[in-house]
Amino acid sequence: MPRKSITRRDFVKKSVVLTGLSGMGLSESLWNEYNASEICRSLPQEKLQKMPNLLIFCPDEMTANKTGAFGHLLVKTPNMTRMANSGVAFENHFNCYGKCVPSRISLMTGAYPHAEGFRANQIFLSSRRPNLASTLKQIGYETALVGNNHCFAENELDAFLTERLVPDMEKYPAPEIQNSAGLHPESYYRGQEKGRSRDAAFTDVGIEFIKRKRQRPFFLWINNNFPHPPYRVREPFFSMYNRQDIDLPSKVDYSDKPEVMRKLHAAYQLDRLSDDDWRELIAVYYGMISHADYEFGRVLDALEETGQLENTIVIFWSDRGDFAGEFQLVEKWDTCMQDCLIKTPLILSGPGVPKDRRIDGFVQTIDVTATIYALLNIQPHWGIQGLNLSDLLLGKTDDVRDAVFCEGGQELVSLLNYDRQQVNRNPNYICKQTVMANEPRNNIRTRMVRTKTHKLVYRLWSKNELYDLETDPHELHNLFDNSKYQDVQYELLERLLKWEVETETFIPPIDNLRA
């Protein structure tokens, strides 16, 4: 029997129902109908073969303003610059969440994490929720992931991926590490690696995938570990930056900052670091960024050597940033909303993307999802809250947003049930887990709104923050409750409230709404 076509209106109605109810274990028949719909069934082979490839390269915890491609005068990122010259670099891209799993899920769903409850690294994307990876797989793409899976539910990978690429790690022995600088281990500094990193293994396997002969397009997601701390890197990257060339960030007064910043500084024992120690740590973070750029260059070379670069939409994107010395802190924290943690690189290139353009307008991670669908010219999945950036790419407009938003933290009931045994499970996280265990309220729910001129951070507990970014771009002087900024504060609080209401959960959906 021929398959009955489905109208857009029917598709939206049915997908709303199945997306909400299937998350509760209901509506299996509707889910099957969604998979077989006009929107999501496989494309004809003739059309599929003409579709471009999609490659996402994700370095973990890379801050935009610490890369040469985004203006840093010292840090070398020639391959990011090479891509920006052949595509579009977004100078003001902001993540939606300061933790890796919710941030990466937002890239796949195109929705703010709080809209569907993604608020911790233990909550993964279910196959029941329509998303980019599943959609591409359903229409016939080869879909593959290499590196850390900080997104998809492990027991449902078949719904997202045709293949999970896993290197033979016996060929890549763990490198020895030499801490010749003598920084204490609590600082998250490790030093010089002797040998290739795991990222080299991920790149090797990704390149093998790229070089395969195939009759259909692919979607490949490469997740790098670098520059996520511990701070360590091999030569030539370890010695790439002269320590005396490193400019130290401004000193910060924690008295007007949220309590967690002082707690983290104490937990990592960062008062033990001298100025030269900080230069050492920052130089290694810069080396890790250059290492990630090197691995990315190997991927670009493979695409070029196989004649696929011009037919591949390439996206360079990072899930969040790193303190790396700013505010005299290391790593990151869910409820800290400084630009160094949420403003990350975003570069697009490939079919449909202009060359050598820099865009100053605000964009968010969820906008990338909608834009990918536009570039591929296929119907987007249901539930996207992000904006299609096509007009921005083509220069038809200078802005699509006048503000960006970010979120972090969890509800108090979950924090109070925090398992103190977790403190010692991962030696790299002992310091931050201790802070969580001793004062769980430091990670209670937090929201941020940022315009070109001001930033407001609202917390359910601890200090709120307000910064005048025109006079204080480094966010050093908290102006919350300053009478001179009363109007700005009220305006941004109202803006934050409106955003929270507008983007609140749409699950479970309402079918047959009645008065």
Order of alpha helices (4+ residues) and beta strands (2+ residues): alpha-alpha-alpha-beta-alpha-beta-alpha-alpha-beta-alpha-beta-beta-beta-alpha-beta-beta-alpha-alpha-beta-alpha-beta-beta-alpha-alpha-beta-alpha-alpha-beta-beta-beta-alpha
